Amino acid sequence: MRAWLAATAALMIVTAPSFLAEAASLGEGGSRGPWLARFSAFGGQCPKLCVEWFDGCNNCSCGRGRIDVCTQHICFGRRRARCLRWGF
């Protein structure tokens, strides 16, 4: 069973679109910045006073106008980026 799973996972990685392979390589070692720069519509920034941001794919928490941390889902379609929760 493990051999089948390993072979399937290797096939998925080899046949994945290039942007997914690049995104996977950016996820290691806390290199969150390049991921945000590539996939965030606002280049790692939130609107002022926004505390929870949706970038079109992932949910992010914001502080001081910057994205602090985001989920790292792989999305094939993008939706409209927007603030989900405002803070005052």
Biopython code that builds the backbone (N, CA, C, O; Angstrom):
import numpy as np
from Bio.PDB.StructureBuilder import StructureBuilder

atoms = [
    (1, "MET", "N", (0.823, -1.199, 0.000)),
    (1, "MET", "CA", (0.000, 0.000, 0.000)),
    (1, "MET", "C", (0.862, 1.256, 0.000)),
    (1, "MET", "O", (0.568, 2.207, -0.724)),
    (2, "ARG", "N", (1.922, 1.271, 0.803)),
    (2, "ARG", "CA", (2.778, 2.456, 0.867)),
    (2, "ARG", "C", (3.477, 2.718, -0.458)),
    (2, "ARG", "O", (3.622, 3.873, -0.859)),
    (3, "ALA", "N", (3.912, 1.668, -1.144)),
    (3, "ALA", "CA", (4.577, 1.841, -2.438)),
    (3, "ALA", "C", (3.625, 2.491, -3.438)),
    (3, "ALA", "O", (4.028, 3.371, -4.198)),
    (4, "TRP", "N", (2.373, 2.064, -3.438)),
    (4, "TRP", "CA", (1.383, 2.653, -4.331)),
    (4, "TRP", "C", (1.180, 4.125, -4.004)),
    (4, "TRP", "O", (1.120, 4.959, -4.907)),
    (5, "LEU", "N", (1.074, 4.450, -2.720)),
    (5, "LEU", "CA", (0.863, 5.833, -2.301)),
    (5, "LEU", "C", (2.056, 6.704, -2.679)),
    (5, "LEU", "O", (1.874, 7.819, -3.166)),
    (6, "ALA", "N", (3.264, 6.213, -2.462)),
    (6, "ALA", "CA", (4.467, 6.977, -2.810)),
    (6, "ALA", "C", (4.541, 7.217, -4.315)),
    (6, "ALA", "O", (4.879, 8.316, -4.755)),
    (7, "ALA", "N", (4.226, 6.194, -5.102)),
    (7, "ALA", "CA", (4.255, 6.339, -6.561)),
    (7, "ALA", "C", (3.197, 7.331, -7.028)),
    (7, "ALA", "O", (3.448, 8.128, -7.932)),
    (8, "THR", "N", (2.021, 7.286, -6.420)),
    (8, "THR", "CA", (0.953, 8.214, -6.782)),
    (8, "THR", "C", (1.335, 9.642, -6.430)),
    (8, "THR", "O", (1.123, 10.555, -7.229)),
    (9, "ALA", "N", (1.895, 9.847, -5.243)),
    (9, "ALA", "CA", (2.308, 11.190, -4.829)),
    (9, "ALA", "C", (3.403, 11.725, -5.743)),
    (9, "ALA", "O", (3.380, 12.902, -6.101)),
    (10, "ALA", "N", (4.353, 10.891, -6.123)),
    (10, "ALA", "CA", (5.424, 11.320, -7.026)),
    (10, "ALA", "C", (4.851, 11.710, -8.380)),
    (10, "ALA", "O", (5.273, 12.706, -8.968)),
    (11, "LEU", "N", (3.900, 10.940, -8.878)),
    (11, "LEU", "CA", (3.271, 11.251, -10.154)),
    (11, "LEU", "C", (2.534, 12.581, -10.074)),
    (11, "LEU", "O", (2.589, 13.373, -11.015)),
    (12, "MET", "N", (1.854, 12.833, -8.979)),
    (12, "MET", "CA", (1.131, 14.088, -8.814)),
    (12, "MET", "C", (2.093, 15.272, -8.817)),
    (12, "MET", "O", (1.798, 16.304, -9.420)),
    (13, "ILE", "N", (3.223, 15.138, -8.162)),
    (13, "ILE", "CA", (4.193, 16.228, -8.108)),
    (13, "ILE", "C", (4.808, 16.464, -9.481)),
    (13, "ILE", "O", (4.971, 17.610, -9.900)),
    (14, "VAL", "N", (5.147, 15.400, -10.175)),
    (14, "VAL", "CA", (5.770, 15.529, -11.493)),
    (14, "VAL", "C", (4.816, 16.161, -12.491)),
    (14, "VAL", "O", (5.243, 16.955, -13.330)),
    (15, "THR", "N", (3.527, 15.824, -12.420)),
    (15, "THR", "CA", (2.569, 16.319, -13.404)),
    (15, "THR", "C", (1.856, 17.590, -12.967)),
    (15, "THR", "O", (0.998, 18.086, -13.698)),
    (16, "ALA", "N", (2.182, 18.128, -11.806)),
    (16, "ALA", "CA", (1.536, 19.352, -11.331)),
    (16, "ALA", "C", (1.968, 20.541, -12.187)),
    (16, "ALA", "O", (3.092, 20.572, -12.689)),
    (17, "PRO", "N", (1.076, 21.519, -12.353)),
    (17, "PRO", "CA", (1.468, 22.734, -13.069)),
    (17, "PRO", "C", (2.658, 23.403, -12.384)),
    (17, "PRO", "O", (2.841, 23.262, -11.175)),
    (18, "SER", "N", (3.452, 24.120, -13.143)),
    (18, "SER", "CA", (4.695, 24.694, -12.612)),
    (18, "SER", "C", (4.457, 25.646, -11.455)),
    (18, "SER", "O", (5.278, 25.699, -10.538)),
    (19, "PHE", "N", (3.336, 26.419, -11.461)),
    (19, "PHE", "CA", (3.123, 27.343, -10.356)),
    (19, "PHE", "C", (2.857, 26.614, -9.045)),
    (19, "PHE", "O", (3.149, 27.151, -7.976)),
    (20, "LEU", "N", (2.308, 25.400, -9.103)),
    (20, "LEU", "CA", (2.096, 24.630, -7.881)),
    (20, "LEU", "C", (3.416, 24.111, -7.338)),
    (20, "LEU", "O", (3.631, 24.113, -6.126)),
    (21, "ALA", "N", (4.293, 23.670, -8.212)),
    (21, "ALA", "CA", (5.604, 23.206, -7.770)),
    (21, "ALA", "C", (6.380, 24.351, -7.141)),
    (21, "ALA", "O", (7.054, 24.160, -6.129)),
    (22, "GLU", "N", (6.294, 25.541, -7.731)),
    (22, "GLU", "CA", (6.974, 26.706, -7.166)),
    (22, "GLU", "C", (6.377, 27.066, -5.815)),
    (22, "GLU", "O", (7.112, 27.373, -4.877)),
    (23, "ALA", "N", (5.061, 27.032, -5.705)),
    (23, "ALA", "CA", (4.406, 27.355, -4.440)),
    (23, "ALA", "C", (4.797, 26.364, -3.360)),
    (23, "ALA", "O", (5.024, 26.755, -2.215)),
    (24, "ALA", "N", (4.879, 25.088, -3.706)),
    (24, "ALA", "CA", (5.272, 24.079, -2.724)),
    (24, "ALA", "C", (6.694, 24.314, -2.242)),
    (24, "ALA", "O", (6.990, 24.108, -1.065)),
    (25, "SER", "N", (7.574, 24.742, -3.132)),
    (25, "SER", "CA", (8.959, 24.980, -2.723)),
    (25, "SER", "C", (9.083, 26.206, -1.841)),
    (25, "SER", "O", (10.042, 26.315, -1.077)),
    (26, "LEU", "N", (8.128, 27.143, -1.925)),
    (26, "LEU", "CA", (8.188, 28.350, -1.103)),
    (26, "LEU", "C", (7.664, 28.119, 0.304)),
    (26, "LEU", "O", (7.891, 28.946, 1.187)),
    (27, "GLY", "N", (6.968, 27.010, 0.530)),
    (27, "GLY", "CA", (6.332, 26.796, 1.816)),
    (27, "GLY", "C", (7.250, 26.344, 2.931)),
    (27, "GLY", "O", (6.842, 26.382, 4.092)),
    (28, "GLU", "N", (8.447, 25.926, 2.644)),
    (28, "GLU", "CA", (9.353, 25.403, 3.663)),
    (28, "GLU", "C", (10.171, 26.510, 4.308)),
    (28, "GLU", "O", (10.485, 27.514, 3.669)),
    (29, "GLY", "N", (10.511, 26.326, 5.566)),
    (29, "GLY", "CA", (11.449, 27.210, 6.242)),
    (29, "GLY", "C", (10.934, 28.599, 6.544)),
    (29, "GLY", "O", (11.728, 29.531, 6.677)),
    (30, "GLY", "N", (9.633, 28.764, 6.655)),
    (30, "GLY", "CA", (9.089, 30.059, 7.022)),
    (30, "GLY", "C", (9.222, 31.126, 5.949)),
    (30, "GLY", "O", (9.210, 32.316, 6.262)),
    (31, "SER", "N", (9.345, 30.730, 4.711)),
    (31, "SER", "CA", (9.491, 31.712, 3.637)),
    (31, "SER", "C", (8.114, 32.155, 3.148)),
    (31, "SER", "O", (7.758, 31.944, 1.988)),
    (32, "ARG", "N", (7.354, 32.766, 4.037)),
    (32, "ARG", "CA", (5.984, 33.178, 3.762)),
    (32, "ARG", "C", (5.929, 34.369, 2.808)),
    (32, "ARG", "O", (4.966, 34.508, 2.053)),
    (33, "GLY", "N", (6.935, 35.219, 2.832)),
    (33, "GLY", "CA", (6.944, 36.430, 2.023)),
    (33, "GLY", "C", (6.774, 36.188, 0.534)),
    (33, "GLY", "O", (5.876, 36.782, -0.063)),
    (34, "PRO", "N", (7.593, 35.338, -0.107)),
    (34, "PRO", "CA", (7.424, 35.101, -1.542)),
    (34, "PRO", "C", (6.051, 34.537, -1.887)),
    (34, "PRO", "O", (5.484, 34.875, -2.926)),
    (35, "TRP", "N", (5.507, 33.670, -1.012)),
    (35, "TRP", "CA", (4.171, 33.118, -1.250)),
    (35, "TRP", "C", (3.158, 34.250, -1.311)),
    (35, "TRP", "O", (2.334, 34.303, -2.224)),
    (36, "LEU", "N", (3.217, 35.160, -0.334)),
    (36, "LEU", "CA", (2.270, 36.265, -0.310)),
    (36, "LEU", "C", (2.476, 37.197, -1.489)),
    (36, "LEU", "O", (1.506, 37.666, -2.084)),
    (37, "ALA", "N", (3.716, 37.469, -1.831)),
    (37, "ALA", "CA", (3.984, 38.381, -2.942)),
    (37, "ALA", "C", (3.437, 37.816, -4.247)),
    (37, "ALA", "O", (2.966, 38.565, -5.103)),
    (38, "ARG", "N", (3.499, 36.500, -4.400)),
    (38, "ARG", "CA", (3.038, 35.894, -5.649)),
    (38, "ARG", "C", (1.527, 35.731, -5.687)),
    (38, "ARG", "O", (0.917, 35.938, -6.736)),
    (39, "PHE", "N", (0.907, 35.367, -4.570)),
    (39, "PHE", "CA", (-0.488, 34.972, -4.602)),
    (39, "PHE", "C", (-1.451, 35.968, -3.975)),
    (39, "PHE", "O", (-2.661, 35.809, -4.134)),
    (40, "SER", "N", (-0.975, 36.977, -3.278)),
    (40, "SER", "CA", (-1.873, 37.950, -2.681)),
    (40, "SER", "C", (-2.135, 39.080, -3.665)),
    (40, "SER", "O", (-1.210, 39.610, -4.281)),
    (41, "ALA", "N", (-3.399, 39.439, -3.806)),
    (41, "ALA", "CA", (-3.760, 40.516, -4.722)),
    (41, "ALA", "C", (-3.200, 41.852, -4.264)),
    (41, "ALA", "O", (-3.053, 42.764, -5.079)),
    (42, "PHE", "N", (-2.886, 41.992, -2.996)),
    (42, "PHE", "CA", (-2.418, 43.263, -2.459)),
    (42, "PHE", "C", (-0.965, 43.206, -2.024)),
    (42, "PHE", "O", (-0.528, 44.070, -1.262)),
    (43, "GLY", "N", (-0.207, 42.232, -2.473)),
    (43, "GLY", "CA", (1.220, 42.174, -2.193)),
    (43, "GLY", "C", (1.573, 42.109, -0.722)),
    (43, "GLY", "O", (2.555, 42.718, -0.299)),
    (44, "GLY", "N", (0.791, 41.381, 0.072)),
    (44, "GLY", "CA", (1.115, 41.216, 1.483)),
    (44, "GLY", "C", (0.559, 42.300, 2.381)),
    (44, "GLY", "O", (0.948, 42.387, 3.546)),
    (45, "GLN", "N", (-0.347, 43.137, 1.871)),
    (45, "GLN", "CA", (-0.928, 44.196, 2.686)),
    (45, "GLN", "C", (-2.434, 44.046, 2.755)),
    (45, "GLN", "O", (-3.072, 43.547, 1.827)),
    (46, "CYS", "N", (-2.996, 44.492, 3.884)),
    (46, "CYS", "CA", (-4.443, 44.511, 4.091)),
    (46, "CYS", "C", (-4.905, 45.962, 4.100)),
    (46, "CYS", "O", (-4.106, 46.861, 4.358)),
    (47, "PRO", "N", (-6.179, 46.202, 3.823)),
    (47, "PRO", "CA", (-6.695, 47.557, 4.011)),
    (47, "PRO", "C", (-6.574, 47.959, 5.484)),
    (47, "PRO", "O", (-6.631, 47.108, 6.372)),
    (48, "LYS", "N", (-6.410, 49.224, 5.729)),
    (48, "LYS", "CA", (-6.290, 49.726, 7.095)),
    (48, "LYS", "C", (-7.539, 49.338, 7.889)),
    (48, "LYS", "O", (-8.655, 49.457, 7.381)),
    (49, "LEU", "N", (-7.365, 48.884, 9.103)),
    (49, "LEU", "CA", (-8.403, 48.455, 10.049)),
    (49, "LEU", "C", (-9.015, 47.094, 9.723)),
    (49, "LEU", "O", (-9.935, 46.666, 10.419)),
    (50, "CYS", "N", (-8.540, 46.407, 8.700)),
    (50, "CYS", "CA", (-9.015, 45.053, 8.406)),
    (50, "CYS", "C", (-8.240, 44.071, 9.282)),
    (50, "CYS", "O", (-7.011, 44.121, 9.330)),
    (51, "VAL", "N", (-8.948, 43.180, 9.975)),
    (51, "VAL", "CA", (-8.278, 42.201, 10.838)),
    (51, "VAL", "C", (-8.349, 40.782, 10.284)),
    (51, "VAL", "O", (-7.564, 39.921, 10.682)),
    (52, "GLU", "N", (-9.285, 40.533, 9.367)),
    (52, "GLU", "CA", (-9.367, 39.222, 8.712)),
    (52, "GLU", "C", (-9.596, 39.447, 7.225)),
    (52, "GLU", "O", (-10.604, 40.029, 6.823)),
    (53, "TRP", "N", (-8.657, 38.981, 6.413)),
    (53, "TRP", "CA", (-8.624, 39.269, 4.985)),
    (53, "TRP", "C", (-8.773, 37.989, 4.177)),
    (53, "TRP", "O", (-8.190, 36.962, 4.526)),
    (54, "PHE", "N", (-9.548, 38.042, 3.105)),
    (54, "PHE", "CA", (-9.663, 36.946, 2.147)),
    (54, "PHE", "C", (-9.009, 37.429, 0.862)),
    (54, "PHE", "O", (-9.480, 38.396, 0.264)),
    (55, "ASP", "N", (-7.930, 36.777, 0.421)),
    (55, "ASP", "CA", (-7.160, 37.270, -0.730)),
    (55, "ASP", "C", (-7.638, 36.708, -2.071)),
    (55, "ASP", "O", (-6.969, 36.880, -3.090)),
    (56, "GLY", "N", (-8.778, 36.044, -2.071)),
    (56, "GLY", "CA", (-9.295, 35.427, -3.287)),
    (56, "GLY", "C", (-9.132, 33.923, -3.277)),
    (56, "GLY", "O", (-9.712, 33.217, -4.101)),
    (57, "CYS", "N", (-8.328, 33.434, -2.324)),
    (57, "CYS", "CA", (-8.080, 32.003, -2.187)),
    (57, "CYS", "C", (-7.947, 31.611, -0.717)),
    (57, "CYS", "O", (-8.550, 30.633, -0.277)),
    (58, "ASN", "N", (-7.164, 32.366, 0.035)),
    (58, "ASN", "CA", (-6.844, 32.026, 1.425)),
    (58, "ASN", "C", (-7.362, 33.064, 2.405)),
    (58, "ASN", "O", (-7.516, 34.237, 2.063)),
    (59, "ASN", "N", (-7.630, 32.619, 3.631)),
    (59, "ASN", "CA", (-7.995, 33.527, 4.711)),
    (59, "ASN", "C", (-6.733, 33.931, 5.446)),
    (59, "ASN", "O", (-5.863, 33.102, 5.711)),
    (60, "CYS", "N", (-6.638, 35.214, 5.775)),
    (60, "CYS", "CA", (-5.442, 35.752, 6.421)),
    (60, "CYS", "C", (-5.836, 36.584, 7.628)),
    (60, "CYS", "O", (-6.910, 37.185, 7.656)),
    (61, "SER", "N", (-4.965, 36.616, 8.620)),
    (61, "SER", "CA", (-5.145, 37.559, 9.718)),
    (61, "SER", "C", (-4.215, 38.734, 9.461)),
    (61, "SER", "O", (-3.116, 38.570, 8.929)),
    (62, "CYS", "N", (-4.670, 39.918, 9.845)),
    (62, "CYS", "CA", (-3.929, 41.142, 9.546)),
    (62, "CYS", "C", (-3.650, 41.913, 10.823)),
    (62, "CYS", "O", (-4.412, 41.849, 11.787)),
    (63, "GLY", "N", (-2.564, 42.629, 10.813)),
    (63, "GLY", "CA", (-2.214, 43.520, 11.910)),
    (63, "GLY", "C", (-1.368, 44.658, 11.377)),
    (63, "GLY", "O", (-0.407, 44.434, 10.641)),
    (64, "ARG", "N", (-1.723, 45.879, 11.746)),
    (64, "ARG", "CA", (-0.990, 47.085, 11.325)),
    (64, "ARG", "C", (-0.912, 47.219, 9.806)),
    (64, "ARG", "O", (0.096, 47.678, 9.267)),
    (65, "GLY", "N", (-1.980, 46.817, 9.121)),
    (65, "GLY", "CA", (-2.029, 46.973, 7.669)),
    (65, "GLY", "C", (-1.257, 45.934, 6.882)),
    (65, "GLY", "O", (-1.167, 46.029, 5.658)),
    (66, "ARG", "N", (-0.696, 44.943, 7.561)),
    (66, "ARG", "CA", (0.081, 43.895, 6.882)),
    (66, "ARG", "C", (-0.530, 42.530, 7.167)),
    (66, "ARG", "O", (-1.162, 42.329, 8.204)),
    (67, "ILE", "N", (-0.340, 41.604, 6.251)),
    (67, "ILE", "CA", (-0.801, 40.239, 6.455)),
    (67, "ILE", "C", (0.158, 39.545, 7.407)),
    (67, "ILE", "O", (1.363, 39.493, 7.160)),
    (68, "ASP", "N", (-0.388, 39.006, 8.508)),
    (68, "ASP", "CA", (0.434, 38.294, 9.488)),
    (68, "ASP", "C", (0.621, 36.834, 9.101)),
    (68, "ASP", "O", (1.749, 36.350, 9.008)),
    (69, "VAL", "N", (-0.486, 36.136, 8.877)),
    (69, "VAL", "CA", (-0.430, 34.710, 8.566)),
    (69, "VAL", "C", (-1.660, 34.354, 7.729)),
    (69, "VAL", "O", (-2.732, 34.935, 7.899)),
    (70, "CYS", "N", (-1.485, 33.391, 6.825)),
    (70, "CYS", "CA", (-2.585, 32.965, 5.948)),
    (70, "CYS", "C", (-2.648, 31.446, 5.893)),
    (70, "CYS", "O", (-1.660, 30.752, 6.133)),
    (71, "THR", "N", (-3.838, 30.950, 5.569)),
    (71, "THR", "CA", (-3.930, 29.546, 5.192)),
    (71, "THR", "C", (-3.171, 29.407, 3.881)),
    (71, "THR", "O", (-2.945, 30.402, 3.194)),
    (72, "GLN", "N", (-2.781, 28.214, 3.530)),
    (72, "GLN", "CA", (-2.038, 28.025, 2.284)),
    (72, "GLN", "C", (-2.718, 26.976, 1.419)),
    (72, "GLN", "O", (-2.126, 25.953, 1.075)),
    (73, "HIS", "N", (-3.977, 27.248, 1.073)),
    (73, "HIS", "CA", (-4.707, 26.368, 0.174)),
    (73, "HIS", "C", (-4.217, 26.581, -1.248)),
    (73, "HIS", "O", (-3.795, 27.680, -1.606)),
    (74, "ILE", "N", (-4.272, 25.557, -2.040)),
    (74, "ILE", "CA", (-3.968, 25.679, -3.460)),
    (74, "ILE", "C", (-5.303, 25.832, -4.175)),
    (74, "ILE", "O", (-6.142, 24.932, -4.142)),
    (75, "CYS", "N", (-5.491, 26.967, -4.815)),
    (75, "CYS", "CA", (-6.763, 27.273, -5.461)),
    (75, "CYS", "C", (-6.567, 27.383, -6.962)),
    (75, "CYS", "O", (-5.629, 28.029, -7.428)),
    (76, "PHE", "N", (-7.436, 26.763, -7.700)),
    (76, "PHE", "CA", (-7.356, 26.807, -9.154)),
    (76, "PHE", "C", (-8.183, 27.950, -9.717)),
    (76, "PHE", "O", (-7.961, 28.369, -10.853)),
    (77, "GLY", "N", (-9.124, 28.458, -8.951)),
    (77, "GLY", "CA", (-9.915, 29.617, -9.347)),
    (77, "GLY", "C", (-9.808, 30.677, -8.273)),
    (77, "GLY", "O", (-9.731, 30.353, -7.089)),
    (78, "ARG", "N", (-9.803, 31.934, -8.666)),
    (78, "ARG", "CA", (-9.689, 33.021, -7.700)),
    (78, "ARG", "C", (-11.034, 33.728, -7.609)),
    (78, "ARG", "O", (-11.757, 33.863, -8.596)),
    (79, "ARG", "N", (-11.350, 34.176, -6.392)),
    (79, "ARG", "CA", (-12.555, 34.970, -6.192)),
    (79, "ARG", "C", (-12.144, 36.383, -5.811)),
    (79, "ARG", "O", (-10.954, 36.675, -5.697)),
    (80, "ARG", "N", (-13.100, 37.241, -5.617)),
    (80, "ARG", "CA", (-12.836, 38.640, -5.296)),
    (80, "ARG", "C", (-12.207, 38.757, -3.911)),
    (80, "ARG", "O", (-12.743, 38.227, -2.938)),
    (81, "ALA", "N", (-11.080, 39.445, -3.822)),
    (81, "ALA", "CA", (-10.426, 39.691, -2.534)),
    (81, "ALA", "C", (-11.266, 40.697, -1.747)),
    (81, "ALA", "O", (-11.832, 41.627, -2.321)),
    (82, "ARG", "N", (-11.344, 40.500, -0.411)),
    (82, "ARG", "CA", (-12.156, 41.407, 0.407)),
    (82, "ARG", "C", (-11.813, 41.243, 1.879)),
    (82, "ARG", "O", (-11.249, 40.229, 2.290)),
    (83, "CYS", "N", (-12.156, 42.244, 2.655)),
    (83, "CYS", "CA", (-11.999, 42.171, 4.104)),
    (83, "CYS", "C", (-13.197, 41.419, 4.675)),
    (83, "CYS", "O", (-14.343, 41.740, 4.363)),
    (84, "LEU", "N", (-12.929, 40.424, 5.505)),
    (84, "LEU", "CA", (-14.003, 39.637, 6.111)),
    (84, "LEU", "C", (-14.430, 40.194, 7.468)),
    (84, "LEU", "O", (-15.577, 40.031, 7.883)),
    (85, "ARG", "N", (-13.485, 40.861, 8.161)),
    (85, "ARG", "CA", (-13.809, 41.396, 9.490)),
    (85, "ARG", "C", (-12.989, 42.663, 9.725)),
    (85, "ARG", "O", (-11.774, 42.686, 9.532)),
    (86, "TRP", "N", (-13.680, 43.702, 10.143)),
    (86, "TRP", "CA", (-13.039, 44.987, 10.421)),
    (86, "TRP", "C", (-12.849, 45.157, 11.918)),
    (86, "TRP", "O", (-13.680, 44.704, 12.705)),
    (87, "GLY", "N", (-11.779, 45.796, 12.312)),
    (87, "GLY", "CA", (-11.516, 46.104, 13.719)),
    (87, "GLY", "C", (-11.323, 47.597, 13.881)),
    (87, "GLY", "O", (-10.915, 48.288, 12.948)),
    (88, "PHE", "N", (-11.621, 48.089, 15.077)),
    (88, "PHE", "CA", (-11.507, 49.537, 15.308)),
    (88, "PHE", "C", (-10.634, 49.828, 16.489)),
    (88, "PHE", "O", (-10.425, 50.992, 16.831)),
]
sb = StructureBuilder()
sb.init_structure("model")
sb.init_model(0)
sb.init_chain("A")
sb.init_seg("    ")
for serial, (resi, resn, name, xyz) in enumerate(atoms, 1):
    if name == "N":
        sb.init_residue(resn, " ", resi, " ")
    sb.init_atom(name, np.array(xyz, "f"), 0.0, 1.0, " ", f" {name:<3s}", serial, name[0])
structure = sb.get_structure()
